[in-house]
Amino acid sequence: QDREQYYKKELDSMKENVGQNEKEKEYLSGREKRLENDLQETRGSLAVIQKEKQRLTQEIELSKYDLEKALRELHDWKSNAENEALLAKNLEQKVKILTSEKKDYDNLMTKIHG
């Protein structure tokens, strides 16, 4: 009879361990599902972040292109302005020369017709 009670206690103890193990298994299954959901959410967030990074990279490249184009245009405008300034200076010198020559011509005519 003692042996029977011993085995009964052992069996009860084993049943209790099985029950606890099943509870722990349920808890771990729930935790696993939560972690899988978190992982999926993280992957989704990562995909969104990667797309946004790609979009921003493209925007930066376009902005760089636009900036380089604007700088080239600015350089061209500057060169054109410098060329026009040189032309204006040359024209001023020609006007001075022609004015001087006209003055000489007028003086000569005055002397001749004087």
Secondary structure in CASP SS format (residue, H / E / C, confidence):
PFRMAT SS
TARGET T0000
AUTHOR 0000-0000-0000
METHOD secondary structure of the structure
MODEL  1
Q C 1.00
D H 1.00
R H 1.00
E H 1.00
Q H 1.00
Y H 1.00
Y H 1.00
K H 1.00
K H 1.00
E H 1.00
L H 1.00
D H 1.00
S H 1.00
M H 1.00
K H 1.00
E H 1.00
N H 1.00
V H 1.00
G H 1.00
Q H 1.00
N H 1.00
E H 1.00
K H 1.00
E H 1.00
K H 1.00
E H 1.00
Y H 1.00
L H 1.00
S H 1.00
G H 1.00
R H 1.00
E H 1.00
K H 1.00
R H 1.00
L H 1.00
E H 1.00
N H 1.00
D H 1.00
L H 1.00
Q H 1.00
E H 1.00
T H 1.00
R H 1.00
G H 1.00
S H 1.00
L H 1.00
A H 1.00
V H 1.00
I H 1.00
Q H 1.00
K H 1.00
E H 1.00
K H 1.00
Q H 1.00
R H 1.00
L H 1.00
T H 1.00
Q H 1.00
E H 1.00
I H 1.00
E H 1.00
L H 1.00
S H 1.00
K H 1.00
Y H 1.00
D H 1.00
L H 1.00
E H 1.00
K H 1.00
A H 1.00
L H 1.00
R H 1.00
E H 1.00
L H 1.00
H H 1.00
D H 1.00
W H 1.00
K H 1.00
S H 1.00
N H 1.00
A H 1.00
E H 1.00
N H 1.00
E H 1.00
A H 1.00
L H 1.00
L H 1.00
A H 1.00
K H 1.00
N H 1.00
L H 1.00
E H 1.00
Q H 1.00
K H 1.00
V H 1.00
K H 1.00
I H 1.00
L H 1.00
T H 1.00
S H 1.00
E H 1.00
K H 1.00
K H 1.00
D H 1.00
Y H 1.00
D H 1.00
N H 1.00
L H 1.00
M H 1.00
T H 1.00
K H 1.00
I H 1.00
H H 1.00
G C 1.00
END
